[in-house]
Amino acid sequence: MLFSLKERGQGMVEYALILVLVAVVVIVALTALGTNISGIFSKVNTTM
């Protein structure tokens, strides 16, 4: 075997941490920009 079971588990944990970090960044960005985007869609809707 090229990798032991311990090294595989460590790699999976690293990928999981990266995934969680990306999810947190996306949630923060959507929360911060949510009201602005909502306002833009409201303006577009009223002009149509």
mmCIF entry with sequence, helices, sheets and N, C-alpha, C, O atoms, coordinates in Angstrom:
data_MODEL
# 
_entry.id   MODEL 
# 
_entity.id                         1 
_entity.type                       polymer 
_entity.pdbx_number_of_molecules   1 
# 
_entity_poly.entity_id                      1 
_entity_poly.type                           'polypeptide(L)' 
_entity_poly.nstd_linkage                   no 
_entity_poly.nstd_monomer                   no 
_entity_poly.pdbx_seq_one_letter_code       MLFSLKERGQGMVEYALILVLVAVVVIVALTALGTNISGIFSKVNTTM 
_entity_poly.pdbx_seq_one_letter_code_can   MLFSLKERGQGMVEYALILVLVAVVVIVALTALGTNISGIFSKVNTTM 
_entity_poly.pdbx_strand_id                 A 
# 
loop_
_entity_poly_seq.entity_id 
_entity_poly_seq.num 
_entity_poly_seq.mon_id 
_entity_poly_seq.hetero 
1 1  MET n 
1 2  LEU n 
1 3  PHE n 
1 4  SER n 
1 5  LEU n 
1 6  LYS n 
1 7  GLU n 
1 8  ARG n 
1 9  GLY n 
1 10 GLN n 
1 11 GLY n 
1 12 MET n 
1 13 VAL n 
1 14 GLU n 
1 15 TYR n 
1 16 ALA n 
1 17 LEU n 
1 18 ILE n 
1 19 LEU n 
1 20 VAL n 
1 21 LEU n 
1 22 VAL n 
1 23 ALA n 
1 24 VAL n 
1 25 VAL n 
1 26 VAL n 
1 27 ILE n 
1 28 VAL n 
1 29 ALA n 
1 30 LEU n 
1 31 THR n 
1 32 ALA n 
1 33 LEU n 
1 34 GLY n 
1 35 THR n 
1 36 ASN n 
1 37 ILE n 
1 38 SER n 
1 39 GLY n 
1 40 ILE n 
1 41 PHE n 
1 42 SER n 
1 43 LYS n 
1 44 VAL n 
1 45 ASN n 
1 46 THR n 
1 47 THR n 
1 48 MET n 
# 
_struct_asym.id          A 
_struct_asym.entity_id   1 
# 
_struct_conf.conf_type_id            HELX_P 
_struct_conf.id                      HELX_P1 
_struct_conf.pdbx_PDB_helix_id       AA1 
_struct_conf.beg_label_comp_id       LEU 
_struct_conf.beg_label_asym_id       A 
_struct_conf.beg_label_seq_id        5 
_struct_conf.pdbx_beg_PDB_ins_code   ? 
_struct_conf.end_label_comp_id       THR 
_struct_conf.end_label_asym_id       A 
_struct_conf.end_label_seq_id        47 
_struct_conf.pdbx_end_PDB_ins_code   ? 
_struct_conf.beg_auth_comp_id        LEU 
_struct_conf.beg_auth_asym_id        A 
_struct_conf.beg_auth_seq_id         5 
_struct_conf.end_auth_comp_id        THR 
_struct_conf.end_auth_asym_id        A 
_struct_conf.end_auth_seq_id         47 
_struct_conf.pdbx_PDB_helix_class    1 
_struct_conf.details                 ? 
_struct_conf.pdbx_PDB_helix_length   43 
# 
_struct_conf_type.id          HELX_P 
_struct_conf_type.criteria    ? 
_struct_conf_type.reference   ? 
# 
loop_
_atom_site.group_PDB 
_atom_site.id 
_atom_site.type_symbol 
_atom_site.label_atom_id 
_atom_site.label_alt_id 
_atom_site.label_comp_id 
_atom_site.label_asym_id 
_atom_site.label_entity_id 
_atom_site.label_seq_id 
_atom_site.pdbx_PDB_ins_code 
_atom_site.Cartn_x 
_atom_site.Cartn_y 
_atom_site.Cartn_z 
_atom_site.occupancy 
_atom_site.B_iso_or_equiv 
_atom_site.pdbx_formal_charge 
_atom_site.auth_seq_id 
_atom_site.auth_comp_id 
_atom_site.auth_asym_id 
_atom_site.auth_atom_id 
_atom_site.pdbx_PDB_model_num 
ATOM 1   N N  . MET A 1 1  ? 0.833   -1.189 0.000   1.00 0.00 ? 1  MET A N  1 
ATOM 2   C CA . MET A 1 1  ? 0.000   0.000  0.000   1.00 0.00 ? 1  MET A CA 1 
ATOM 3   C C  . MET A 1 1  ? 0.877   1.252  0.000   1.00 0.00 ? 1  MET A C  1 
ATOM 4   O O  . MET A 1 1  ? 1.880   1.330  0.709   1.00 0.00 ? 1  MET A O  1 
ATOM 5   N N  . LEU A 1 2  ? 0.477   2.210  -0.801  1.00 0.00 ? 2  LEU A N  1 
ATOM 6   C CA . LEU A 1 2  ? 1.251   3.445  -0.846  1.00 0.00 ? 2  LEU A CA 1 
ATOM 7   C C  . LEU A 1 2  ? 0.975   4.329  0.361   1.00 0.00 ? 2  LEU A C  1 
ATOM 8   O O  . LEU A 1 2  ? 1.895   4.944  0.899   1.00 0.00 ? 2  LEU A O  1 
ATOM 9   N N  . PHE A 1 3  ? -0.259  4.399  0.786   1.00 0.00 ? 3  PHE A N  1 
ATOM 10  C CA . PHE A 1 3  ? -0.629  5.233  1.915   1.00 0.00 ? 3  PHE A CA 1 
ATOM 11  C C  . PHE A 1 3  ? -1.189  4.359  3.019   1.00 0.00 ? 3  PHE A C  1 
ATOM 12  O O  . PHE A 1 3  ? -1.937  3.417  2.760   1.00 0.00 ? 3  PHE A O  1 
ATOM 13  N N  . SER A 1 4  ? -0.830  4.670  4.227   1.00 0.00 ? 4  SER A N  1 
ATOM 14  C CA . SER A 1 4  ? -1.427  3.937  5.331   1.00 0.00 ? 4  SER A CA 1 
ATOM 15  C C  . SER A 1 4  ? -2.818  4.493  5.605   1.00 0.00 ? 4  SER A C  1 
ATOM 16  O O  . SER A 1 4  ? -3.185  5.549  5.089   1.00 0.00 ? 4  SER A O  1 
ATOM 17  N N  . LEU A 1 5  ? -3.577  3.789  6.406   1.00 0.00 ? 5  LEU A N  1 
ATOM 18  C CA . LEU A 1 5  ? -4.940  4.205  6.726   1.00 0.00 ? 5  LEU A CA 1 
ATOM 19  C C  . LEU A 1 5  ? -4.941  5.551  7.443   1.00 0.00 ? 5  LEU A C  1 
ATOM 20  O O  . LEU A 1 5  ? -5.852  6.355  7.245   1.00 0.00 ? 5  LEU A O  1 
ATOM 21  N N  . LYS A 1 6  ? -3.939  5.803  8.265   1.00 0.00 ? 6  LYS A N  1 
ATOM 22  C CA . LYS A 1 6  ? -3.849  7.060  9.005   1.00 0.00 ? 6  LYS A CA 1 
ATOM 23  C C  . LYS A 1 6  ? -3.681  8.243  8.050   1.00 0.00 ? 6  LYS A C  1 
ATOM 24  O O  . LYS A 1 6  ? -4.301  9.288  8.246   1.00 0.00 ? 6  LYS A O  1 
ATOM 25  N N  . GLU A 1 7  ? -2.849  8.086  7.020   1.00 0.00 ? 7  GLU A N  1 
ATOM 26  C CA . GLU A 1 7  ? -2.621  9.168  6.069   1.00 0.00 ? 7  GLU A CA 1 
ATOM 27  C C  . GLU A 1 7  ? -3.867  9.439  5.227   1.00 0.00 ? 7  GLU A C  1 
ATOM 28  O O  . GLU A 1 7  ? -4.147  10.591 4.895   1.00 0.00 ? 7  GLU A O  1 
ATOM 29  N N  . ARG A 1 8  ? -4.610  8.401  4.882   1.00 0.00 ? 8  ARG A N  1 
ATOM 30  C CA . ARG A 1 8  ? -5.856  8.605  4.134   1.00 0.00 ? 8  ARG A CA 1 
ATOM 31  C C  . ARG A 1 8  ? -6.853  9.389  4.961   1.00 0.00 ? 8  ARG A C  1 
ATOM 32  O O  . ARG A 1 8  ? -7.502  10.306 4.458   1.00 0.00 ? 8  ARG A O  1 
ATOM 33  N N  . GLY A 1 9  ? -6.975  9.030  6.232   1.00 0.00 ? 9  GLY A N  1 
ATOM 34  C CA . GLY A 1 9  ? -7.895  9.736  7.121   1.00 0.00 ? 9  GLY A CA 1 
ATOM 35  C C  . GLY A 1 9  ? -7.502  11.189 7.281   1.00 0.00 ? 9  GLY A C  1 
ATOM 36  O O  . GLY A 1 9  ? -8.363  12.068 7.330   1.00 0.00 ? 9  GLY A O  1 
ATOM 37  N N  . GLN A 1 10 ? -6.213  11.446 7.363   1.00 0.00 ? 10 GLN A N  1 
ATOM 38  C CA . GLN A 1 10 ? -5.745  12.814 7.496   1.00 0.00 ? 10 GLN A CA 1 
ATOM 39  C C  . GLN A 1 10 ? -6.088  13.617 6.247   1.00 0.00 ? 10 GLN A C  1 
ATOM 40  O O  . GLN A 1 10 ? -6.500  14.772 6.356   1.00 0.00 ? 10 GLN A O  1 
ATOM 41  N N  . GLY A 1 11 ? -5.930  13.039 5.076   1.00 0.00 ? 11 GLY A N  1 
ATOM 42  C CA . GLY A 1 11 ? -6.267  13.732 3.832   1.00 0.00 ? 11 GLY A CA 1 
ATOM 43  C C  . GLY A 1 11 ? -7.746  14.035 3.744   1.00 0.00 ? 11 GLY A C  1 
ATOM 44  O O  . GLY A 1 11 ? -8.143  15.104 3.279   1.00 0.00 ? 11 GLY A O  1 
ATOM 45  N N  . MET A 1 12 ? -8.567  13.090 4.192   1.00 0.00 ? 12 MET A N  1 
ATOM 46  C CA . MET A 1 12 ? -10.016 13.311 4.162   1.00 0.00 ? 12 MET A CA 1 
ATOM 47  C C  . MET A 1 12 ? -10.408 14.434 5.111   1.00 0.00 ? 12 MET A C  1 
ATOM 48  O O  . MET A 1 12 ? -11.293 15.229 4.795   1.00 0.00 ? 12 MET A O  1 
ATOM 49  N N  . VAL A 1 13 ? -9.763  14.508 6.263   1.00 0.00 ? 13 VAL A N  1 
ATOM 50  C CA . VAL A 1 13 ? -10.053 15.573 7.216   1.00 0.00 ? 13 VAL A CA 1 
ATOM 51  C C  . VAL A 1 13 ? -9.654  16.921 6.629   1.00 0.00 ? 13 VAL A C  1 
ATOM 52  O O  . VAL A 1 13 ? -10.369 17.906 6.806   1.00 0.00 ? 13 VAL A O  1 
ATOM 53  N N  . GLU A 1 14 ? -8.530  16.976 5.938   1.00 0.00 ? 14 GLU A N  1 
ATOM 54  C CA . GLU A 1 14 ? -8.097  18.232 5.321   1.00 0.00 ? 14 GLU A CA 1 
ATOM 55  C C  . GLU A 1 14 ? -9.103  18.685 4.261   1.00 0.00 ? 14 GLU A C  1 
ATOM 56  O O  . GLU A 1 14 ? -9.431  19.869 4.190   1.00 0.00 ? 14 GLU A O  1 
ATOM 57  N N  . TYR A 1 15 ? -9.593  17.756 3.437   1.00 0.00 ? 15 TYR A N  1 
ATOM 58  C CA . TYR A 1 15 ? -10.590 18.117 2.431   1.00 0.00 ? 15 TYR A CA 1 
ATOM 59  C C  . TYR A 1 15 ? -11.885 18.578 3.083   1.00 0.00 ? 15 TYR A C  1 
ATOM 60  O O  . TYR A 1 15 ? -12.531 19.506 2.596   1.00 0.00 ? 15 TYR A O  1 
ATOM 61  N N  . ALA A 1 16 ? -12.263 17.945 4.168   1.00 0.00 ? 16 ALA A N  1 
ATOM 62  C CA . ALA A 1 16 ? -13.476 18.346 4.874   1.00 0.00 ? 16 ALA A CA 1 
ATOM 63  C C  . ALA A 1 16 ? -13.329 19.747 5.456   1.00 0.00 ? 16 ALA A C  1 
ATOM 64  O O  . ALA A 1 16 ? -14.270 20.539 5.408   1.00 0.00 ? 16 ALA A O  1 
ATOM 65  N N  . LEU A 1 17 ? -12.163 20.058 6.003   1.00 0.00 ? 17 LEU A N  1 
ATOM 66  C CA . LEU A 1 17 ? -11.937 21.406 6.550   1.00 0.00 ? 17 LEU A CA 1 
ATOM 67  C C  . LEU A 1 17 ? -11.975 22.468 5.463   1.00 0.00 ? 17 LEU A C  1 
ATOM 68  O O  . LEU A 1 17 ? -12.511 23.556 5.674   1.00 0.00 ? 17 LEU A O  1 
ATOM 69  N N  . ILE A 1 18 ? -11.412 22.160 4.305   1.00 0.00 ? 18 ILE A N  1 
ATOM 70  C CA . ILE A 1 18 ? -11.463 23.100 3.181   1.00 0.00 ? 18 ILE A CA 1 
ATOM 71  C C  . ILE A 1 18 ? -12.904 23.311 2.741   1.00 0.00 ? 18 ILE A C  1 
ATOM 72  O O  . ILE A 1 18 ? -13.314 24.440 2.473   1.00 0.00 ? 18 ILE A O  1 
ATOM 73  N N  . LEU A 1 19 ? -13.672 22.230 2.665   1.00 0.00 ? 19 LEU A N  1 
ATOM 74  C CA . LEU A 1 19 ? -15.079 22.325 2.270   1.00 0.00 ? 19 LEU A CA 1 
ATOM 75  C C  . LEU A 1 19 ? -15.869 23.166 3.257   1.00 0.00 ? 19 LEU A C  1 
ATOM 76  O O  . LEU A 1 19 ? -16.697 23.981 2.851   1.00 0.00 ? 19 LEU A O  1 
ATOM 77  N N  . VAL A 1 20 ? -15.623 22.979 4.546   1.00 0.00 ? 20 VAL A N  1 
ATOM 78  C CA . VAL A 1 20 ? -16.311 23.778 5.568   1.00 0.00 ? 20 VAL A CA 1 
ATOM 79  C C  . VAL A 1 20 ? -15.920 25.237 5.451   1.00 0.00 ? 20 VAL A C  1 
ATOM 80  O O  . VAL A 1 20 ? -16.777 26.113 5.570   1.00 0.00 ? 20 VAL A O  1 
ATOM 81  N N  . LEU A 1 21 ? -14.649 25.518 5.221   1.00 0.00 ? 21 LEU A N  1 
ATOM 82  C CA . LEU A 1 21 ? -14.202 26.899 5.073   1.00 0.00 ? 21 LEU A CA 1 
ATOM 83  C C  . LEU A 1 21 ? -14.868 27.573 3.878   1.00 0.00 ? 21 LEU A C  1 
ATOM 84  O O  . LEU A 1 21 ? -15.305 28.719 3.979   1.00 0.00 ? 21 LEU A O  1 
ATOM 85  N N  . VAL A 1 22 ? -14.948 26.879 2.758   1.00 0.00 ? 22 VAL A N  1 
ATOM 86  C CA . VAL A 1 22 ? -15.609 27.431 1.575   1.00 0.00 ? 22 VAL A CA 1 
ATOM 87  C C  . VAL A 1 22 ? -17.083 27.679 1.854   1.00 0.00 ? 22 VAL A C  1 
ATOM 88  O O  . VAL A 1 22 ? -17.625 28.707 1.445   1.00 0.00 ? 22 VAL A O  1 
ATOM 89  N N  . ALA A 1 23 ? -17.737 26.757 2.541   1.00 0.00 ? 23 ALA A N  1 
ATOM 90  C CA . ALA A 1 23 ? -19.152 26.931 2.866   1.00 0.00 ? 23 ALA A CA 1 
ATOM 91  C C  . ALA A 1 23 ? -19.368 28.141 3.762   1.00 0.00 ? 23 ALA A C  1 
ATOM 92  O O  . ALA A 1 23 ? -20.331 28.884 3.572   1.00 0.00 ? 23 ALA A O  1 
ATOM 93  N N  . VAL A 1 24 ? -18.490 28.352 4.735   1.00 0.00 ? 24 VAL A N  1 
ATOM 94  C CA . VAL A 1 24 ? -18.612 29.509 5.622   1.00 0.00 ? 24 VAL A CA 1 
ATOM 95  C C  . VAL A 1 24 ? -18.429 30.803 4.844   1.00 0.00 ? 24 VAL A C  1 
ATOM 96  O O  . VAL A 1 24 ? -19.162 31.767 5.062   1.00 0.00 ? 24 VAL A O  1 
ATOM 97  N N  . VAL A 1 25 ? -17.466 30.832 3.947   1.00 0.00 ? 25 VAL A N  1 
ATOM 98  C CA . VAL A 1 25 ? -17.237 32.039 3.133   1.00 0.00 ? 25 VAL A CA 1 
ATOM 99  C C  . VAL A 1 25 ? -18.445 32.332 2.260   1.00 0.00 ? 25 VAL A C  1 
ATOM 100 O O  . VAL A 1 25 ? -18.845 33.489 2.132   1.00 0.00 ? 25 VAL A O  1 
ATOM 101 N N  . VAL A 1 26 ? -19.031 31.311 1.660   1.00 0.00 ? 26 VAL A N  1 
ATOM 102 C CA . VAL A 1 26 ? -20.213 31.504 0.810   1.00 0.00 ? 26 VAL A CA 1 
ATOM 103 C C  . VAL A 1 26 ? -21.393 32.013 1.636   1.00 0.00 ? 26 VAL A C  1 
ATOM 104 O O  . VAL A 1 26 ? -22.109 32.913 1.199   1.00 0.00 ? 26 VAL A O  1 
ATOM 105 N N  . ILE A 1 27 ? -21.598 31.451 2.811   1.00 0.00 ? 27 ILE A N  1 
ATOM 106 C CA . ILE A 1 27 ? -22.706 31.891 3.663   1.00 0.00 ? 27 ILE A CA 1 
ATOM 107 C C  . ILE A 1 27 ? -22.520 33.337 4.086   1.00 0.00 ? 27 ILE A C  1 
ATOM 108 O O  . ILE A 1 27 ? -23.475 34.114 4.064   1.00 0.00 ? 27 ILE A O  1 
ATOM 109 N N  . VAL A 1 28 ? -21.309 33.712 4.472   1.00 0.00 ? 28 VAL A N  1 
ATOM 110 C CA . VAL A 1 28 ? -21.045 35.096 4.880   1.00 0.00 ? 28 VAL A CA 1 
ATOM 111 C C  . VAL A 1 28 ? -21.249 36.045 3.705   1.00 0.00 ? 28 VAL A C  1 
ATOM 112 O O  . VAL A 1 28 ? -21.828 37.118 3.870   1.00 0.00 ? 28 VAL A O  1 
ATOM 113 N N  . ALA A 1 29 ? -20.783 35.661 2.528   1.00 0.00 ? 29 ALA A N  1 
ATOM 114 C CA . ALA A 1 29 ? -20.938 36.521 1.350   1.00 0.00 ? 29 ALA A CA 1 
ATOM 115 C C  . ALA A 1 29 ? -22.410 36.691 0.988   1.00 0.00 ? 29 ALA A C  1 
ATOM 116 O O  . ALA A 1 29 ? -22.852 37.800 0.687   1.00 0.00 ? 29 ALA A O  1 
ATOM 117 N N  . LEU A 1 30 ? -23.162 35.605 1.016   1.00 0.00 ? 30 LEU A N  1 
ATOM 118 C CA . LEU A 1 30 ? -24.583 35.705 0.684   1.00 0.00 ? 30 LEU A CA 1 
ATOM 119 C C  . LEU A 1 30 ? -25.347 36.513 1.726   1.00 0.00 ? 30 LEU A C  1 
ATOM 120 O O  . LEU A 1 30 ? -26.276 37.245 1.387   1.00 0.00 ? 30 LEU A O  1 
ATOM 121 N N  . THR A 1 31 ? -24.965 36.385 2.975   1.00 0.00 ? 31 THR A N  1 
ATOM 122 C CA . THR A 1 31 ? -25.616 37.166 4.027   1.00 0.00 ? 31 THR A CA 1 
ATOM 123 C C  . THR A 1 31 ? -25.314 38.651 3.849   1.00 0.00 ? 31 THR A C  1 
ATOM 124 O O  . THR A 1 31 ? -26.202 39.490 3.995   1.00 0.00 ? 31 THR A O  1 
ATOM 125 N N  . ALA A 1 32 ? -24.074 38.970 3.538   1.00 0.00 ? 32 ALA A N  1 
ATOM 126 C CA . ALA A 1 32 ? -23.680 40.371 3.383   1.00 0.00 ? 32 ALA A CA 1 
ATOM 127 C C  . ALA A 1 32 ? -24.297 40.993 2.135   1.00 0.00 ? 32 ALA A C  1 
ATOM 128 O O  . ALA A 1 32 ? -24.698 42.156 2.158   1.00 0.00 ? 32 ALA A O  1 
ATOM 129 N N  . LEU A 1 33 ? -24.374 40.244 1.067   1.00 0.00 ? 33 LEU A N  1 
ATOM 130 C CA . LEU A 1 33 ? -24.867 40.782 -0.200  1.00 0.00 ? 33 LEU A CA 1 
ATOM 131 C C  . LEU A 1 33 ? -26.355 40.531 -0.418  1.00 0.00 ? 33 LEU A C  1 
ATOM 132 O O  . LEU A 1 33 ? -26.923 41.028 -1.391  1.00 0.00 ? 33 LEU A O  1 
ATOM 133 N N  . GLY A 1 34 ? -26.985 39.786 0.449   1.00 0.00 ? 34 GLY A N  1 
ATOM 134 C CA . GLY A 1 34 ? -28.383 39.396 0.252   1.00 0.00 ? 34 GLY A CA 1 
ATOM 135 C C  . GLY A 1 34 ? -29.322 40.577 0.142   1.00 0.00 ? 34 GLY A C  1 
ATOM 136 O O  . GLY A 1 34 ? -30.187 40.600 -0.733  1.00 0.00 ? 34 GLY A O  1 
ATOM 137 N N  . THR A 1 35 ? -29.168 41.550 1.009   1.00 0.00 ? 35 THR A N  1 
ATOM 138 C CA . THR A 1 35 ? -30.069 42.706 0.962   1.00 0.00 ? 35 THR A CA 1 
ATOM 139 C C  . THR A 1 35 ? -29.824 43.546 -0.282  1.00 0.00 ? 35 THR A C  1 
ATOM 140 O O  . THR A 1 35 ? -30.772 44.067 -0.870  1.00 0.00 ? 35 THR A O  1 
ATOM 141 N N  . ASN A 1 36 ? -28.579 43.685 -0.689  1.00 0.00 ? 36 ASN A N  1 
ATOM 142 C CA . ASN A 1 36 ? -28.280 44.451 -1.907  1.00 0.00 ? 36 ASN A CA 1 
ATOM 143 C C  . ASN A 1 36 ? -28.861 43.772 -3.141  1.00 0.00 ? 36 ASN A C  1 
ATOM 144 O O  . ASN A 1 36 ? -29.449 44.431 -3.999  1.00 0.00 ? 36 ASN A O  1 
ATOM 145 N N  . ILE A 1 37 ? -28.698 42.473 -3.227  1.00 0.00 ? 37 ILE A N  1 
ATOM 146 C CA . ILE A 1 37 ? -29.226 41.731 -4.370  1.00 0.00 ? 37 ILE A CA 1 
ATOM 147 C C  . ILE A 1 37 ? -30.750 41.783 -4.373  1.00 0.00 ? 37 ILE A C  1 
ATOM 148 O O  . ILE A 1 37 ? -31.369 41.906 -5.430  1.00 0.00 ? 37 ILE A O  1 
ATOM 149 N N  . SER A 1 38 ? -31.345 41.689 -3.207  1.00 0.00 ? 38 SER A N  1 
ATOM 150 C CA . SER A 1 38 ? -32.803 41.780 -3.109  1.00 0.00 ? 38 SER A CA 1 
ATOM 151 C C  . SER A 1 38 ? -33.294 43.136 -3.605  1.00 0.00 ? 38 SER A C  1 
ATOM 152 O O  . SER A 1 38 ? -34.302 43.213 -4.308  1.00 0.00 ? 38 SER A O  1 
ATOM 153 N N  . GLY A 1 39 ? -32.593 44.195 -3.247  1.00 0.00 ? 39 GLY A N  1 
ATOM 154 C CA . GLY A 1 39 ? -32.955 45.537 -3.711  1.00 0.00 ? 39 GLY A CA 1 
ATOM 155 C C  . GLY A 1 39 ? -32.834 45.679 -5.218  1.00 0.00 ? 39 GLY A C  1 
ATOM 156 O O  . GLY A 1 39 ? -33.669 46.320 -5.856  1.00 0.00 ? 39 GLY A O  1 
ATOM 157 N N  . ILE A 1 40 ? -31.807 45.087 -5.780  1.00 0.00 ? 40 ILE A N  1 
ATOM 158 C CA . ILE A 1 40 ? -31.615 45.149 -7.233  1.00 0.00 ? 40 ILE A CA 1 
ATOM 159 C C  . ILE A 1 40 ? -32.741 44.424 -7.952  1.00 0.00 ? 40 ILE A C  1 
ATOM 160 O O  . ILE A 1 40 ? -33.277 44.928 -8.938  1.00 0.00 ? 40 ILE A O  1 
ATOM 161 N N  . PHE A 1 41 ? -33.103 43.238 -7.460  1.00 0.00 ? 41 PHE A N  1 
ATOM 162 C CA . PHE A 1 41 ? -34.195 42.488 -8.087  1.00 0.00 ? 41 PHE A CA 1 
ATOM 163 C C  . PHE A 1 41 ? -35.523 43.240 -7.947  1.00 0.00 ? 41 PHE A C  1 
ATOM 164 O O  . PHE A 1 41 ? -36.360 43.191 -8.848  1.00 0.00 ? 41 PHE A O  1 
ATOM 165 N N  . SER A 1 42 ? -35.714 43.921 -6.844  1.00 0.00 ? 42 SER A N  1 
ATOM 166 C CA . SER A 1 42 ? -36.944 44.698 -6.660  1.00 0.00 ? 42 SER A CA 1 
ATOM 167 C C  . SER A 1 42 ? -37.007 45.859 -7.657  1.00 0.00 ? 42 SER A C  1 
ATOM 168 O O  . SER A 1 42 ? -38.064 46.135 -8.225  1.00 0.00 ? 42 SER A O  1 
ATOM 169 N N  . LYS A 1 43 ? -35.890 46.530 -7.866  1.00 0.00 ? 43 LYS A N  1 
ATOM 170 C CA . LYS A 1 43 ? -35.836 47.628 -8.835  1.00 0.00 ? 43 LYS A CA 1 
ATOM 171 C C  . LYS A 1 43 ? -36.112 47.134 -10.252 1.00 0.00 ? 43 LYS A C  1 
ATOM 172 O O  . LYS A 1 43 ? -36.851 47.765 -11.008 1.00 0.00 ? 43 LYS A O  1 
ATOM 173 N N  . VAL A 1 44 ? -35.512 46.002 -10.601 1.00 0.00 ? 44 VAL A N  1 
ATOM 174 C CA . VAL A 1 44 ? -35.725 45.428 -11.938 1.00 0.00 ? 44 VAL A CA 1 
ATOM 175 C C  . VAL A 1 44 ? -37.190 45.048 -12.104 1.00 0.00 ? 44 VAL A C  1 
ATOM 176 O O  . VAL A 1 44 ? -37.777 45.273 -13.162 1.00 0.00 ? 44 VAL A O  1 
ATOM 177 N N  . ASN A 1 45 ? -37.779 44.475 -11.064 1.00 0.00 ? 45 ASN A N  1 
ATOM 178 C CA . ASN A 1 45 ? -39.172 44.054 -11.130 1.00 0.00 ? 45 ASN A CA 1 
ATOM 179 C C  . ASN A 1 45 ? -40.110 45.247 -11.288 1.00 0.00 ? 45 ASN A C  1 
ATOM 180 O O  . ASN A 1 45 ? -41.078 45.170 -12.045 1.00 0.00 ? 45 ASN A O  1 
ATOM 181 N N  . THR A 1 46 ? -39.845 46.324 -10.601 1.00 0.00 ? 46 THR A N  1 
ATOM 182 C CA . THR A 1 46 ? -40.724 47.499 -10.705 1.00 0.00 ? 46 THR A CA 1 
ATOM 183 C C  . THR A 1 46 ? -40.562 48.204 -12.051 1.00 0.00 ? 46 THR A C  1 
ATOM 184 O O  . THR A 1 46 ? -41.527 48.769 -12.565 1.00 0.00 ? 46 THR A O  1 
ATOM 185 N N  . THR A 1 47 ? -39.383 48.184 -12.619 1.00 0.00 ? 47 THR A N  1 
ATOM 186 C CA . THR A 1 47 ? -39.194 48.835 -13.920 1.00 0.00 ? 47 THR A CA 1 
ATOM 187 C C  . THR A 1 47 ? -39.834 48.032 -15.047 1.00 0.00 ? 47 THR A C  1 
ATOM 188 O O  . THR A 1 47 ? -40.197 48.596 -16.079 1.00 0.00 ? 47 THR A O  1 
ATOM 189 N N  . MET A 1 48 ? -39.974 46.737 -14.863 1.00 0.00 ? 48 MET A N  1 
ATOM 190 C CA . MET A 1 48 ? -40.607 45.923 -15.892 1.00 0.00 ? 48 MET A CA 1 
ATOM 191 C C  . MET A 1 48 ? -42.095 46.065 -15.777 1.00 0.00 ? 48 MET A C  1 
ATOM 192 O O  . MET A 1 48 ? -42.835 45.460 -16.552 1.00 0.00 ? 48 MET A O  1 
# 
